[in-house]
Amino acid sequence: MGIPKQFLQEPIIEQDIMQITHKDTGKDLIRKGRALEAIVLTRTLAYKAEHHIIENGTRTMFLIR
């Protein structure tokens, strides 16, 4: 999947974590990382679609209800 280049220049809006263990293989870590990236990107796009994120020049405002 990967993050589109346009989003790499945007401010960080959402972050999350996922539990891993010493039993996870390299493939497990890649799979979990991609899944987490998709979850966080989906949340961020939902915030933007619901007008919780407003961009004003070089500033980004996050509206909390």
N, C-alpha and C positions, 0 to 999 in steps of 0.2 A: 504494500500500500504506500507507505511513505508520506511524509508531510509535503504538501505543495510548497514551492519556493516562496510564494507570496505570503504564506503564513509564518515562514521562518523570520521574516522581518517585523512581524507584529509583536506586540507585548504579550507576555505570558498571562493568560486569563485563568487557566485552570490547570491544576496538577493533581496527581493521585499517586498512590503506591500500590504495590501488589506483593503479597508474601511469596518468598521463594525459600527453598531449603537447599542444603548441601547435596541432596539427592537429585536436584534438577540438572539436567544435561544442558549443553550449549544450545541444542535445538529447543529445549523447554524454555530457556531464557529468551530466545528469539521469539518464540510463539507468544509467550506471556507479554513481552515488550510490545509486540505488534497489537495484541489484543488491548492492552492498556492504552496505547496510542490512539486506537480507534475509539475507545470509550471516552477519553478526554476530548478528542476532537469533536465527537458527536455532541457532547455536552456544551462545548464552546459554541458550536454552530447553532445549537438550540437557543443559547443565551442571546446570540446575535439576532436570530430570527424573531425572538420574542421582545426585541428592543431593550434588552437589559444592558447592552453594550453600546455606548455612543462614542464615536470618534470625533474629536474636535482638533483639527490641525495635528500637532505632535502629541496631543494628550488623548488618552482613552479613559473613559469613565465607565464604571461598572455600577449599575443601579440595583440596589437590594430592596426588596419589598418586605 
